């Protein structure tokens, strides 16, 4: 078949005009060839930003940081050793370290007082305005003991539905306004990495009430401070809408335009090695939050927001999996959880209660301080083989996979 016949369509098959043939031969063809030759540099880079958290990927969960000056410089030195550039703290005093709950102005003033030390160490704060287990002053009347949805044997003190139905307007919104404007007035806004409407808030029996509150609260916060990032402070979709792995309410929360960061909290989410993949990605216990639901939802939504494992860890004892906090089994499970989040696109990790001394300023049940033995703070950052130092090495080596860190630095464990 001649070129003329092809162009004129004198044979069966696709028909091209002479203009189309010449355009393909001299324009589109060369462009396609150039594109394929340069494909590697033409594709946009999709690597996660592992320096998202103020130049790092580690959050120091020190929930009472604003209410104690106990060992302040020790903590800041420890965070430098660990590579944590963000401290997550609560604006309400759940441990009752102060004689009374402080108002928004007082909490904002404490942030301003700490600002010079934070600047000196290049560390910023991530502040939750309220806590599901410790409301702002005056909101105690909206909180009480309630059984956990799905497991009524567990009872928690938390903020109840009437608060979400409008009670938050009475004390919470004025508290938030006073805190933010005080920080701004004292010129300390630069030490705030992100705000959170609250820690682990939810209305599990009526999730729509939580969504309605978040719509108003996020707009209120962003109106006061449009510059600072806003994080969800949420545990995961099973906390927002229990038992619903395709929750439209959770998706709507994550999609709120005011949110810059999505947070997840997960403890004792245990995975075993899947023979088909070679990875620890087969859940055997979802602990308190099946975060695999959330990661699947993020993929379905094509969510373009950074995801941070804001709280992560294993319990000190979890029978029958392990009976002592120093068992290698526990270490492997926690490393597997870290790596699971890493493979699914998380860009930050917040091991719970990342403090030097659990008996004085920390929680000795979860987090690195619940592992026995000498910490990296005590050795000035020099490696040691204590159970605590092993998990600390996993966190400070991120985004290097945690299981790889254990195999490389502690080969005698035969992990």
C-alpha positions as CSV (number, residue, x, y, z in Angstrom):
1,X,0.0,0.0,0.0
2,X,1.4,3.4,-1.0
3,X,1.5,6.4,1.3
4,X,-0.9,8.2,-1.0
5,X,-3.4,5.4,-0.8
6,X,-3.1,5.4,3.0
7,X,-3.6,9.1,3.3
8,X,-6.5,9.2,0.9
9,X,-8.2,6.2,2.6
10,X,-8.3,4.2,-0.6
11,X,-7.8,0.9,1.3
12,X,-9.8,-0.4,4.3
13,X,-8.7,0.7,7.7
14,X,-8.1,4.0,9.5
15,X,-8.3,7.0,7.3
16,X,-5.9,9.9,7.6
17,X,-5.7,13.2,5.7
18,X,-2.4,14.3,4.3
19,X,-2.3,17.1,6.9
20,X,-2.8,14.6,9.7
21,X,0.0,12.3,8.3
22,X,2.5,15.2,8.0
23,X,1.6,16.5,11.5
24,X,2.2,13.1,13.0
25,X,5.4,12.5,11.0
26,X,7.0,15.8,11.7
27,X,5.5,17.1,15.0
28,X,3.8,14.5,17.2
29,X,6.2,11.6,16.4
30,X,9.3,13.6,17.4
31,X,7.6,14.9,20.5
32,X,6.6,11.4,21.6
33,X,10.1,10.2,21.1
34,X,11.5,13.1,23.1
35,X,9.0,12.5,25.9
36,X,9.9,8.8,26.2
37,X,13.6,9.5,26.2
38,X,13.1,12.0,29.0
39,X,10.4,10.1,30.8
40,X,12.4,9.8,34.1
41,X,12.9,13.5,34.6
42,X,9.5,14.4,33.1
43,X,7.4,12.6,35.7
44,X,6.6,14.6,38.9
45,X,8.4,13.5,42.0
46,X,6.0,11.8,44.4
47,X,8.3,11.1,47.3
48,X,6.8,11.9,50.7
49,X,8.2,14.9,52.6
50,X,9.9,13.3,55.5
51,X,11.0,16.7,56.8
52,X,7.5,17.9,57.1
53,X,7.5,18.3,60.9
54,X,9.7,21.4,61.2
55,X,12.6,19.8,59.4
56,X,12.1,16.2,60.7
57,X,9.6,13.4,61.0
58,X,9.4,12.9,64.7
59,X,6.9,14.4,67.2
60,X,7.7,14.4,70.9
61,X,4.4,13.6,72.7
62,X,4.8,15.5,76.1
63,X,1.2,16.1,76.9
64,X,1.9,18.1,80.1
65,X,4.7,20.2,78.6
66,X,2.9,23.5,79.2
67,X,2.2,22.8,82.8
68,X,5.6,21.9,84.2
69,X,9.0,23.4,84.0
70,X,10.3,20.2,85.5
71,X,13.5,19.1,83.7
72,X,12.7,21.5,80.8
73,X,16.3,21.7,79.5
74,X,16.7,18.0,80.0
75,X,13.7,17.4,77.7
76,X,14.9,19.8,75.1
77,X,18.3,18.1,75.0
78,X,16.7,14.7,74.7
79,X,14.6,15.9,71.8
80,X,17.7,17.1,70.0
81,X,19.3,13.7,70.4
82,X,16.1,12.0,69.1
83,X,15.8,14.5,66.2
84,X,12.3,15.6,67.3
85,X,11.6,19.1,66.1
86,X,7.9,19.3,67.2
87,X,6.5,18.9,70.7
88,X,2.8,17.9,71.0
89,X,1.2,19.3,74.1
90,X,-2.4,19.7,75.5
91,X,-3.8,23.1,76.4
92,X,-5.7,21.5,79.3
93,X,-4.0,20.0,82.4
94,X,-5.2,16.4,82.5
95,X,-2.7,15.4,85.2
96,X,-3.7,18.3,87.5
97,X,-0.2,19.6,87.9
98,X,-1.5,23.2,88.4
99,X,-3.7,24.2,91.4
100,X,-6.5,24.8,88.9
101,X,-7.2,24.6,85.2
102,X,-5.8,27.6,83.4
103,X,-7.7,29.9,81.1
104,X,-6.9,30.6,77.5
105,X,-5.0,33.8,78.2
106,X,-2.8,32.0,80.9
107,X,-2.0,29.1,78.6
108,X,-1.1,31.5,75.8
109,X,1.1,33.4,78.2
110,X,2.9,30.2,79.2
111,X,3.6,29.5,75.5
112,X,5.1,32.9,75.2
113,X,7.3,32.4,78.2
114,X,8.6,29.1,76.7
115,X,9.1,30.6,73.3
116,X,12.8,31.8,73.7
117,X,13.9,28.3,74.8
118,X,12.0,26.7,71.9
119,X,13.6,29.1,69.4
120,X,17.0,28.4,70.8
121,X,16.5,24.7,70.1
122,X,14.6,25.1,66.8
123,X,11.6,23.3,68.2
124,X,8.0,24.1,67.7
125,X,4.7,23.2,69.4
126,X,1.6,21.3,68.2
127,X,-1.2,22.3,70.6
128,X,-4.5,20.6,71.1
129,X,-7.0,23.2,72.4
130,X,-9.0,20.7,74.5
131,X,-8.8,17.1,75.4
132,X,-11.6,14.6,75.2
133,X,-10.6,13.4,78.6
134,X,-10.0,16.9,80.1
135,X,-12.2,19.8,78.9
136,X,-11.4,23.5,79.1
137,X,-12.4,25.3,82.3
138,X,-16.1,25.5,82.8
139,X,-16.9,22.6,80.4
140,X,-16.6,20.0,83.2
141,X,-20.4,20.0,83.3
142,X,-20.4,18.6,79.7
143,X,-18.2,15.6,80.6
144,X,-18.8,12.3,82.4
145,X,-18.1,8.6,82.5
146,X,-19.4,6.7,79.5
147,X,-18.9,3.1,78.2
148,X,-16.8,2.6,75.1
149,X,-18.8,1.9,72.0
150,X,-18.2,-1.8,71.1
151,X,-16.7,-2.7,74.5
152,X,-19.0,-1.5,77.3
153,X,-16.6,-3.1,79.9
154,X,-14.3,-0.1,79.3
155,X,-15.5,3.2,80.7
156,X,-13.9,6.5,80.0
157,X,-14.3,10.1,81.3
158,X,-14.9,12.2,78.2
159,X,-16.8,15.1,76.7
160,X,-20.4,14.2,76.0
161,X,-22.8,14.9,73.2
162,X,-24.5,18.1,74.7
163,X,-21.2,19.9,74.3
164,X,-21.1,19.1,70.6
165,X,-24.7,20.2,70.2
166,X,-23.8,23.7,71.1
167,X,-22.2,23.6,74.6
168,X,-18.7,24.3,73.1
169,X,-19.8,27.9,72.3
170,X,-20.0,28.7,76.0
171,X,-16.4,28.2,77.1
172,X,-14.4,26.4,74.4
173,X,-14.6,29.1,71.6
174,X,-13.7,31.9,74.0
175,X,-10.8,29.8,75.4
176,X,-9.5,29.2,71.9
177,X,-9.8,32.9,71.0
178,X,-8.0,34.0,74.2
179,X,-5.2,31.5,73.7
180,X,-4.5,32.3,70.0
181,X,-4.7,36.1,70.4
182,X,-2.4,36.0,73.4
183,X,0.2,34.0,71.5
184,X,-0.1,36.5,68.7
185,X,0.0,39.6,71.0
186,X,3.2,38.3,72.6
187,X,4.8,37.6,69.3
188,X,5.1,33.9,69.9
189,X,3.2,32.6,66.9
190,X,6.4,31.5,65.2
191,X,6.9,28.7,67.7
192,X,3.5,27.1,66.8
193,X,3.8,24.4,64.2
194,X,0.1,23.5,64.3
195,X,-3.1,23.8,66.2
196,X,-5.6,21.0,66.8
197,X,-9.3,21.6,67.7
198,X,-8.9,18.9,70.3
199,X,-7.4,15.6,71.2
200,X,-9.4,12.5,70.3
201,X,-12.8,14.2,70.2
202,X,-15.8,12.2,68.9
203,X,-19.5,11.5,69.2
204,X,-19.5,7.8,68.4
205,X,-23.2,7.2,68.6
206,X,-24.0,10.2,66.4
207,X,-20.9,11.0,64.2
208,X,-22.7,13.8,62.3
209,X,-22.7,15.9,65.5
210,X,-18.9,15.7,65.6
211,X,-18.7,16.7,62.0
212,X,-21.0,19.6,62.5
213,X,-18.8,20.8,65.4
214,X,-15.6,20.4,63.4
215,X,-17.0,22.4,60.6
216,X,-17.6,25.4,62.9
217,X,-14.5,25.0,65.1
218,X,-12.1,24.7,62.1
219,X,-13.6,27.8,60.4
220,X,-13.4,29.7,63.7
221,X,-9.7,28.8,64.3
222,X,-8.6,29.5,60.7
223,X,-10.4,32.9,60.9
224,X,-8.3,33.8,64.0
225,X,-5.1,32.4,62.6
226,X,-5.1,31.7,58.8
227,X,-1.3,31.2,58.8
228,X,-0.7,28.3,61.2
229,X,-1.3,24.7,60.1
230,X,-4.4,22.9,61.5
231,X,-4.3,19.2,62.3
232,X,-7.3,16.9,62.9
233,X,-6.2,15.5,66.3
234,X,-8.3,12.4,65.4
235,X,-7.4,8.8,66.2
236,X,-8.9,7.3,63.1
237,X,-12.2,6.5,61.4
238,X,-13.2,3.7,63.8
239,X,-13.1,6.3,66.6
240,X,-15.1,8.9,64.6
241,X,-17.6,6.4,63.3
242,X,-17.2,3.0,65.0
243,X,-17.6,-0.2,63.0
244,X,-17.9,1.6,59.6
245,X,-14.8,1.1,57.4
246,X,-16.3,3.2,54.6
247,X,-17.5,6.1,56.8
248,X,-18.7,9.1,54.9
249,X,-18.5,11.2,58.0
250,X,-14.8,10.3,58.5
251,X,-14.1,11.1,54.8
252,X,-15.9,14.5,55.2
253,X,-13.8,15.3,58.3
254,X,-10.6,14.5,56.4
255,X,-11.7,16.6,53.4
256,X,-12.5,19.8,55.4
257,X,-10.5,22.5,53.6
258,X,-9.3,24.0,56.9
259,X,-7.3,20.9,57.7
260,X,-3.7,20.8,56.6
261,X,-2.7,17.6,58.4
262,X,-4.5,14.3,59.0
263,X,-3.6,12.5,62.3
264,X,-3.9,8.9,63.3
265,X,-3.4,7.3,66.8
266,X,-2.7,3.6,67.1
267,X,-1.6,1.4,70.0
268,X,-1.0,-2.4,69.8
269,X,-1.9,-2.6,66.1
270,X,0.0,-5.9,65.7
271,X,1.1,-7.3,62.3
272,X,2.7,-10.6,61.3
273,X,4.8,-11.3,58.3
274,X,2.8,-12.0,55.2
275,X,4.6,-14.8,53.2
276,X,3.3,-13.5,49.9
277,X,4.8,-10.0,50.4
278,X,7.6,-10.6,52.9
279,X,6.3,-7.6,54.9
280,X,4.7,-7.2,58.3
281,X,1.3,-6.3,56.9
282,X,-1.1,-9.0,58.1
283,X,-3.1,-7.6,61.0
284,X,-3.5,-10.1,63.9
285,X,-4.7,-7.5,66.4
286,X,-6.0,-4.0,65.6
287,X,-5.4,-2.8,69.1
288,X,-7.4,0.3,69.8
289,X,-7.6,1.5,66.2
290,X,-7.7,-0.4,62.8
291,X,-5.7,2.2,60.9
292,X,-5.6,0.0,57.8
293,X,-9.2,1.3,57.3
294,X,-7.9,4.9,57.2
295,X,-5.1,4.2,54.8
296,X,-7.4,2.4,52.4
297,X,-9.8,5.4,52.6
298,X,-7.0,7.8,51.9
299,X,-6.2,5.8,48.7
300,X,-9.8,5.7,47.7
301,X,-10.2,9.5,48.3
302,X,-6.8,10.2,46.6
303,X,-6.3,12.4,49.6
304,X,-3.6,15.0,49.0
305,X,-2.8,15.9,52.7
306,X,0.1,14.7,54.8
307,X,-0.7,11.9,57.2
308,X,1.0,11.8,60.6
309,X,1.0,8.9,63.1
310,X,0.5,11.4,65.9
311,X,0.4,8.8,68.6
312,X,1.9,5.3,68.2
313,X,3.2,2.6,70.4
314,X,2.7,-0.7,72.2
315,X,1.6,-1.4,75.8
316,X,4.2,-2.4,78.4
317,X,2.5,-5.8,78.9
318,X,0.1,-7.4,76.4
319,X,-0.7,-11.0,77.2
320,X,-0.5,-13.4,75.6
321,X,1.8,-11.6,73.1
322,X,4.4,-10.6,75.6
323,X,4.5,-10.5,79.4
324,X,7.5,-8.3,80.0
325,X,8.2,-4.9,78.5
326,X,11.7,-5.8,77.4
327,X,10.7,-8.9,75.3
328,X,12.0,-8.8,71.7
329,X,8.5,-9.8,70.6
330,X,7.2,-6.4,71.7
331,X,10.0,-4.6,69.9
332,X,9.3,-6.5,66.6
333,X,5.6,-5.7,66.8
334,X,6.2,-2.0,67.4
335,X,8.8,-1.8,64.6
336,X,6.3,-3.6,62.3
337,X,3.7,-1.0,63.1
338,X,6.1,1.8,62.4
339,X,7.0,0.3,59.0
340,X,3.3,-0.4,58.2
341,X,2.6,3.4,58.5
342,X,5.8,4.2,56.5
343,X,4.8,1.9,53.6
344,X,1.3,3.5,53.6
345,X,2.6,7.0,53.2
346,X,2.8,8.4,56.7
347,X,5.3,11.3,57.0
348,X,5.5,11.6,60.8
349,X,5.5,9.6,64.0
350,X,4.7,10.5,67.5
351,X,5.7,7.8,70.0
352,X,3.6,8.4,73.1
353,X,5.2,10.0,76.1
354,X,8.6,10.7,74.6
355,X,10.1,11.9,77.9
356,X,13.3,11.1,79.8
357,X,11.8,10.0,83.1
358,X,8.4,8.3,83.2
359,X,8.1,8.3,86.9
360,X,8.3,12.1,87.1
361,X,6.9,13.6,83.9
362,X,5.8,10.8,81.6
363,X,3.5,7.9,81.2
364,X,5.3,4.6,82.0
365,X,2.7,2.4,80.3
366,X,3.3,3.2,76.6
367,X,6.0,4.8,74.5
368,X,9.8,4.6,74.7
369,X,9.9,5.5,78.4
370,X,7.9,2.3,79.1
371,X,10.8,0.2,77.9
372,X,13.3,-0.6,80.7
373,X,17.0,0.3,80.6
374,X,19.2,3.2,79.8
375,X,17.9,5.8,77.3
376,X,19.9,7.5,74.6
377,X,19.7,10.7,76.7
378,X,21.7,9.1,79.4
379,X,24.4,8.1,77.0
380,X,24.5,11.4,75.2
381,X,23.1,9.8,72.1
382,X,25.7,7.0,72.0
383,X,24.3,3.7,71.0
384,X,23.5,1.1,73.7
385,X,21.8,-2.3,73.7
386,X,19.1,-1.6,76.3
387,X,15.5,-2.4,75.4
388,X,14.7,1.3,75.6
389,X,17.6,2.4,73.4
390,X,16.6,-0.2,70.7
391,X,13.1,1.4,70.2
392,X,14.6,4.9,70.4
393,X,17.0,4.0,67.6
394,X,14.0,2.9,65.5
395,X,12.3,6.2,65.9
396,X,15.4,8.5,65.6
397,X,16.5,6.6,62.4
398,X,13.2,7.3,60.6
399,X,12.3,7.3,57.7
400,X,14.7,4.3,57.5
401,X,12.5,1.3,58.1
402,X,12.4,0.3,61.8
403,X,12.9,-3.4,61.2
404,X,15.9,-2.7,59.0
405,X,17.3,-0.5,61.8
406,X,17.0,-3.3,64.3
407,X,18.7,-5.8,62.0
408,X,21.5,-3.5,61.2
409,X,22.2,-2.1,64.7
410,X,21.3,-5.2,66.8
411,X,22.1,-8.2,64.7
412,X,22.4,-10.4,67.7
413,X,18.6,-10.2,68.2
414,X,18.2,-12.2,64.9
415,X,15.1,-10.3,63.9
